[in-house]
Amino acid sequence: MKKLVYILLSAICSYNAFADSAESTPLNTQKESAPIVTAVAPAYPNAGTIGRYNYAQNPYGWMMSGGGTLILTESQIAQQNWAEKLFAGGTYNVYAGATYNQWDGTYASSGKSYGANIFGQTGQLGGFSIGGVFSAMNPIGQLNNGINPTTYYNRYSSGYIPTFTSYTLPEAFLEYQYGNIVNVDLGYVAFDNSPWLAGNAYTNMLTVPTTYQGIGVNVYAGSGWLLSALAFNGAQFGAQQGFTGNTNYSWLSMNPGYNNNSNGTVSVGANYASTDNNYNLRMWGYQFDNYGTLLYGDTGLTIPVNKSLSFNLSAQFASDQQWFQANNAMSQSSNAQYAGNIQSYAAGIKAGMTYGLFSLNASANTMWGPSGSSSGGALVSPYTQSLQVDPMYSEAWSYNQVTTGQAGNMYKLAGQFALGGWGQNLIFQPNYIYVANNNVTSNGLQEMDLVLNYPIPQVRGLYIFGVYAQQWYAQNAIGVTNNNYQPIEIQSGVYYTW
């Protein structure tokens, strides 16, 4: 299933015993409605993650909205009573729309979804606030039967792109902030700054994709460092109801006496960005119950030449091991492809250039492991598998090494440009991907993707998304489904945010 197109924006603020006054000023990136507060940009980009008006749990805070967020000065807040602080100082967004999806090359619809999500969060009282998301997908049963024929219903009953009626509570949380230093979210929450956990908003999905039952802590430690820790014991996937121990490997067949659930995950991470945002570094570690230990890091360098032209270079590395677990879902799987101990490695490089609103990047990734390891050395990722949202540079819209459980090499040429006079809001992203591995089916696979994102400035809050993905299997490929050597995938959506 599907993929992250836009990375959700997170704003930030500051903490450091040596921090200057600018670094500790909240970054005002939200839509304005009176009164307008002018904010000084923090010295470090990462000094904005924590702030009264950042609403980190809001899936739609990064999108243009037809409404607005009230932003008050400290003196105005001081004059409010407790009820005004809670109910006049918060925010909300309504996100509604419809999606169309088609894949597998049959040129038949694989599901149409419609519905709405409502996010709301109170203002702060002593640093505490509460918030949540209510989601209603495909609420009219008779209409569902008409737009999603029964011949496709069972086949495409995905929780991420549902064809069934569902009412869920993806988020319900208590949040605490200590100045611009500490942010804690407890309850049904999202972890959108964690590279190997799926997030709560992707432009190809109307649902809230993945949220977790747990706690997340972010601390701005000053000098550009944001430190994070999280723990959870359950997840909810799209329109599926309830937070459970299920993962995206719930389809994995198991030996008798074993299961593919997970009792919990703990993770810690550190993110650094320089004052000019030209250098960044991320380091994360994950302990997935029943799915191994994943260590990941990436770094990037931007070299500006002038105001229009810059070059970039990035690198990443991952190690996935069966530490602290004698057995797990992979080692005890009855599926021959996945059976084996978790022991895999991955590395990637990316280089490119940006000129104005045009960018071009070339990347390469490799995954490997010893003979007999699970999936021949492909990484195991229980909360991004099947979604194509992991951070590997060369992943395609349709083909993904983690999703397919196939180690080997991938190469990608990715472009991004704005369409002439329409301005930078209308963004096209053409990509070409080539796969080289030892798999008799996917070795030599080529894929071309074309992604469109258009937040329409003339109708603030209206957003159009579309993607067309075409694959070409090598003519000597073995085991191609129904001899379909040119499968396609089409997704589109029209959304409005208020």
C-alpha angles and dihedrals in degrees: 000000000000148000148234113256104167122038108225113247120238122195124207154200137195152267132171134127085233096039118132124230093261092055092055095050116108113248110238105215100140127103111276132235123164129331100044117207119201111219130196114234112248120250091241124041090225089059090085105063093093119053142123094253101037097087095196093191093057108109091200104040090106094057128086108259134203088221131050146232120242110234117193134189120243091252091054091049091050090058094054124097120230094269092051091048091054103039106024096042100054135080143225140193131197114206117190136162150107136266136202122203134186131168147146095064097270092116089228127121114265096194145325122217134189134171145099142263125206121204121191136170130177126229120261128278112186088342093306127115137161131218147155150167128250116199129196116185125187094342097177108077097191091052091050091058090051099049096035109045116213090245087072102030099086093036095054105031092133118160090219095055101021127194092187135076115269138167115192143164102222094173133030114152150157113225129197127189128187105200110292092320112073132031122182125183120188129183128025099001146157128237103204099160093058112096099208098046122079114243138226102257135039124166094234093056130067092192125078095258106209135354131168140223102232148063134293127194126191123185125185101214096184133247091070098305123130113187121199138187130177142173133183139168102198144024138205119213118209114291093354109114124235139024108266142157091262119125134189086272092066088119092060113118114230140203115254113284096024133091139198097230126111125222093204152316134235123192141172129193145175126207125190132185127175123237093261091041090234093120127044138170134190128189122180137170127194132191106197113190107234091003108070137243119304122195118188139176138169137176136190138194126197119198111198116206098179138330092292106031130061139153128215138199127188138175135189139187135186136185122194117190141169095241123158090008125094089188135010143169093284100045090049098042118123089211106102095214095056101032113111141069118303107254117139143136134201136189135178143179131198132187131177152133138243125208115180107304094345125088135175125190134180120199141174131196134186133190124190144159141169123287111281096024120133112284090356091285103321114146118258114226115169096190103040100036111116093015101078091222101119117122099249109132100225103046117132129219093253107016120061131165095219093047095048094038091232123139122204137082135320130188127195139186110195130185135184128188143156121240109249117265094002088085132224095310093077103070127182121194115190115185135184120198132186125193124207118179144119095268112118091217106041102031106115093016114156126197133188119195130188115190125185126193120179123172097185109227093196090060103038110216097023113118131183124196133180141164135185118192123185125185131196119198119205112263091240092052114132124218100018107167112258088344087286102157094169110047118175138201126202127183131170139168142182116203139174125201124197 
